[in-house]
Amino acid sequence: MATRIGGGLAVVLVVALIASQCTSGDGSGPIGTGPTGPGGTGEVLALGAPGEPLSVRLSAGTAQTQTEPDPVAVVQGEPLDDDAVTAIFDRLPEWLRPDEDRLDFNRPAESLRPPLVGETVEVPFPAGTDTPPPEVPTGPLEVLRFQPEGAVDTAPFVSITFNQPMVPLATLEQLDTLDVPVTITPELPGRWQWIGTRTLRFEHEPDRFDRLPMATNYTVVVPAGTTSETGGELAATVRWEFSTPPARVQSFTPEGDSLPLEPVFLASFDQRINPAAVLGTITLTADGDGQALRPATDTEIAADETITRRIDGLLEDRWLAFRAIDAFEPDTALSIQIGPGTPSAEGPLVTKDVQRYDFQTYAPLKISEYGCSWYADECPPLTPFYIRFNNPIEVDTYEETMLKIEPELAGASVDIVGNTITIR
């Protein structure tokens, strides 16, 4: 018996040499017969009745004797001297070349100019004085629009647009020296920048992300009395608020109903967190009994390939790995609740709801299902047979003596993948 562990495929190749002559599908006689070589006949290919296997018949051939052809004799001649060669060419008629065979040098056509794109419009520069400049809005100053507002998933920046020019036409360096008529609370490191002369935008200057901090309520104020470049004045204070969400779990590992007795849990979040502070808002119960938790050590994390692979794809300071202090019993129902009150490392807001995850430690190993791989109620020859268990099989401790087949199956191949044994 050959045992293969993992996800490989077993290929069974059966070559049948059929000694008897194949017959046609209706049994009336041979088909496809003909010579297979010098001195021998036999069937090359025969198709049986529908559903019957393809048969190949081989017949003995005969050796062929290959004789070498008679070599061709080479005449031994004598080279001609120059006088003899000249005498031969003198007997040829004069070579006359028609005039039409002579052509002048064929020069290529002149290269075309590249095409012109667009249309040329002739206008005087500088423009004449007949066209008046566009009118500049006057009157009371107004805030036309602003964003973001209310609860948002993320806030990349803050922007305000006025109905009148607020700054003169100047370079960005010159505009940076001007006072900004807007305040944002809480104060953040960042830069207010004019986009044109009417729109003002605030961009946060973080060290790790390109957005405003999460888990924060913001208030933006444009005070009454703010004056535009043309003298317009804002009659009343413009105030609005927006908020970014508190920390929330994006993914949780592991999952399922066959967990080991000392599993390491991994929770990843949508923003930066303080792992110790978040762990204080997590509860774990085993069959309804509360369990004490602690952070997982680097050694425990490295020993779990799944956890290590997940962490490699996560951003810094956005995950927490933890475990229970005591090991669980087999076949134990586990429940983990994260929140309420889960804090963020970016802002003061905490979660108000609970995120829950349910698991089960592995039960005693037992067979849950078995049968033929491709058929429901019958097992034709060469069909693989499978045995499925309620838990994954530990391949490192499996031995061939753990599986007994009666009667003995010559050439048996055993594959183990996950919780399934496949016999071929």
N, C-alpha and C positions, 0 to 999 in steps of 0.2 A: 504493500500500500504506500503510495506517495502522498505526502501531506504538503500543501502549499499554503502559506499564511499571507494574507493581504488581499489586494484587489486584482490579482492576475487572472487570466482566462485560460481554461483548459481546452485544447483542441484535440479531438479524436479523429484520426485519419484511418479509414478502413479501405484496404485495397483488396478486391475479390477477383481472383483469376478463375473464370468459369470455364471448365473443361468441356462441358456439353455445348452443342451448337444452339445459339439463341434463336427463338422463333418470333414470328410477328405477333402483334398484339392480340390477334384472334386465335393464335395457336396453330395456324394452318401450315406454317413452314418457316424456314429461315429468312431473314431480311438482312440487307446490307452486305451480302457476301460478295467477294471479289478477290482478285489477286492481291496479296500483301507483299509480294516480292518475287523475284525470279524463282521459279520452281515450287512455289507454295501458295496455297489459298487459305483463306480464313476470314472470319467476320471481323470487320474493323469496329463497328459500332452498332448496337441494337437497342431500340427503345421498347420496353415492355408495355404491358397494359397500363392504363392510368392508375397511378398510385404505386406502381411497381418501381424498384430501384433501377438506376441506369447501370447497364452491364458492359464490360469491356472484355473482348476475347483476343488473346494473343496467339499467333501461329508461328511455327518455326520457319526461319528464312534459310536461304542457301547462300553459300559463299560464292563470290564472283571473282574470276581470275582476270586481272587487268594486265594486258600486254603492252609493252612499250612500242610506240610507232617507229617505223624505219626512219632513220635520220636522212635528211635531205643533203645530198652532196653539194658542196660549195665549189663553184668553178674557180680555178686559179687563173686570174687574168694578169695582164701586164699593164701598168699605168701608161697613159698617153703623155707624150711630150708636148711642149707648147706649140710646135708646128702642126702636129696632128689636131690639136684642139682648135687652132685657128682655121684649119682647112674645113673642119666640120661647121663652124659658125659661118664661113664664107658661102656655104651652100644654102643658107637660109635666105628667104626673100627680105627685101628692105622693110624695116619697121616704120610705118607711117602713122603718126598720131594725129587724129582730127583736131582742128582748131577748137571745136566746142568742148573738148576735154580739158582745155586750159581755162581755169577760173581765177579771177582776181581774189585777193585776200578777203575772206568773209568777216568783216568787222561786226561786232554785236551792236544791236540798237542802243541808242543813247539811254542811259538810266533815267527812269522817271523820277520826278521830284516827289518828296513825301507829301501826302495829302494834307490840306489845311483843315484843322478841326475848329468848328465854331464859326462865328460870323464877326467880321470886323465892323465896329460902329465908330464912325468919326464924330468925336465931340471935342469942343475946345477945352483947353486947360491953361489957366484956371477957368472955372465955369464963369459964364457971363453974369452980369448983375441983374438980368431980367428975371431969373428964377429966385424967389425969396426963400430963405432958409426955413426949415420946418419950425412950427410953433412949439415953444416949450410950455408944458402944462403949468398953469398958475392956480392960485386959489388955495384952499385948505389942503394940508398934507394928509394922506391916507395910507394905511397898510392894506395893500391889495390881497396878499395871500401869505401864508406861513406854513411851515411843516417842520417836524411831525406834530401830530396832535392826538391826544388820548392815549390809550394803551396800544403799544406797537411791539412787534416781535423783536425788532432791532432798529437802532437809530444811527445811521452812518454819519449824519450831520444835521445842523439846524440852519434853515434859510428863511429870510424875510424879504419880500418885494414891496417897494413903495411905488406910488403913482407919479412921483417927481424925482428928478435927479438929486441925489443926496451928496455927491462928491463931484469935483471937477474932473475933466479928462486929464489924466496924469499917469505916470508909471506906477507899477505895483509897489515899488519901494516908497514912492511918495505917498501913496494911499495908506500904507501901513503906519505912517506916522500920525494919521488923523484919528480923532476920537471916534469911538463907536457908540451910537445912540441906543444900544441894546445891552441888557444884562441877563445872565442865565444863572440860575441857582439849582444845585450847588455849583460853586466855582470849579472849573476844570482847566487843566493845562491845555492850551490849544491856540488856534489862530482864527481871528475874524478876517475875512477877505471879501473885498468888493468884486462882484461879478458884473462888469459894466458899471453904470452909475446909479442903478436903482435897486439892485439885489445884493444883500449881505448874507454871507454864509460862514458858519462856525464849523471848523474841523478840529476834532480832538487830536491831541498829540500823545498817544500812548506809547508804551514800550513793547507791547505784545499784541495789540489788536488795532484794527482800523475802523473803529466805531466808538460811540459813546458807551460808558460802562453800563452793564446790565444791573437789574435789581435796584433801580433808582427812580424816584419821582423828580421830575424837572419842572421848573417854572421859568418862563421867558417873559421879560417886561420891556416894552418900548414906552418911555415916560411921556406924559403930556407935555407940550411945549417944544418937542423935537422939531427942528427947522430944516427945511430942504435947502438945496443950493440956490433955488430961485426965490426963497423967502416964505414958502408955504409952511404953515405951522400945524402940528398935530394937536387937535382940540382935546382929546381924551386919551388916557393911558390905555394901551393895548396890552392885554395879558392873556397868556394861555399856558396850559400844562400838558405834559405827556409823560409816560412812564414806560420803562423797559421791564421785562418779566423777571421774577426771582429764579433761582437755580432749579433746573428740572432734569431728571434722569433721561438720557438719550438712549442708552442701551444697558442691559444687565446680563451678566454671565456668571454661572452656567444656568441651564434650564433643563427640564425633563423630570423623569421619575426614576432615574437610576443613578443618583448622585453618590459619590463616595462618602465615607463616614467622617472625613475631615476636609470638606471642600473649602476652596478659597473663592470668595465672591468678589466680583468686579463691577462697579457702577461707574459709568461715564456720564458727564454732565455737559450742558450746553454753554457753560461759562466757567470761569475760574472759581475754585472752591478752596476752603481750608479743610483738608481731610479730617483732622482731629475734631473740628467743630461739627462737620457733617455727621461723623460717626456717632456723636451724641444724640442725634435725632433718628437713629435707625434702631428698630426693635426686631428681634428674631425669636420665634417660638418653635419648639419641637413637640409635636402632639399637644399643643396648647400651653406648654410650659416655657416661660421666658428663659433665654440663654444669654450669658454674658458674652460680649464681643470685644475684639482687639484688632489692631491693624495687622495685616499679614506681613511677615518678614520678607526681606529680599530673597532669602533662601527658599522660602515657601512659594514665592511667586515664580522663581526660576525653575522650580520643580514641576510646575504646571505649564505644559506647552501651550495649551489653549489660552490661558490667561496672559502668558508672555507674548504670544502672537497678537492678541488684541491690544495690549498696552503699546506695542511698537507702532500701531496706527493711530494713537490718540495724541492730542495736543497736551502740552505741559500744564500741570496743575489743574487738570479737568477730570481726574479720575480718583477713585478710592478703592483699594483692595483690602478686604477684611475677612475674618473668619470667627467662628465660635471658639471660646477658650477650651471647651470640652468636646470630645468626639461624640457623634450621634450613634444611636442604635440603628441596626438595619430596619428597613421598612418603616421609616419614621416620616411623618408629614411635617414639612418645614414651611414656615410663612415669614416673609420679610416685609416690613413696612418702613418706607422712607418718608419722613415728615409726619405731621406738619412741623413748621418751624425750621426747615432746612435753610441754613444761611448761605450767602454768596460771599466770595472774596472781592467782588467788584462794587457792591452797593449794600445798603442797609435792609432792603426788603427781604422777607423770608417767605417760604411757601405756606399756603393755607390749606392745601389738600394733601392727601396721602397717595403715594404710589406703592402698590402691593405686588409681590411676586411669590408664587407658591411652587414648592418642589417636593420631591420624595427621595429619600435615600433608597438604595437598592434593596430589594427583597431577596430572600434565599433563592438561589438559582433553580429554575425549573424550566421545563420545555413548555412553551406556549402554543406552538404550532409546528406541523410537519406535513410533508407531502411532496408531489412532483412539481418541478419548477414551472412547467409550461402547460400543465393540464390539471383540471379540477378533480376528476374522478377516476382517471386511469393513468397508468405509467407505461407507455410504450418503451421498447428497448432503446437504450442510449439516452434516455431522459434523465437529467440530473435530479437528485433527491436532496431536499433541504430539511434542516432541523433548526427551528427558530426558538431562541430562549428569551426570557423576560429581561435579561441583563446582557451587556456586552461581555464577550468572552476574553479572559486574560490570556493572550496568545503566548506570552513568555513562559507560562507554566503548563500549557497544554502539552500532552504527550499522546502518541499514537495509541498507546494501550488504553486510553480513556474511551476509545470508540471501538466497538466490536460489531462486526457484520457477519451474520449467519444466513445462509451458507456463505462461505468465504467468496469474496468478489475479487477475482484476479485483476491486477492492474488498477485497483481503485485509487482515485485521486481525491484528496480532501482539502477543501479551501475553507478558511475561516476569515470572515469579514464582519466586524461589528458584533452583532448578537446572533449571527447565522453561520451554521456549518453546511456546506454544500458538498455532496458526494457525487463524483462522476466516474 
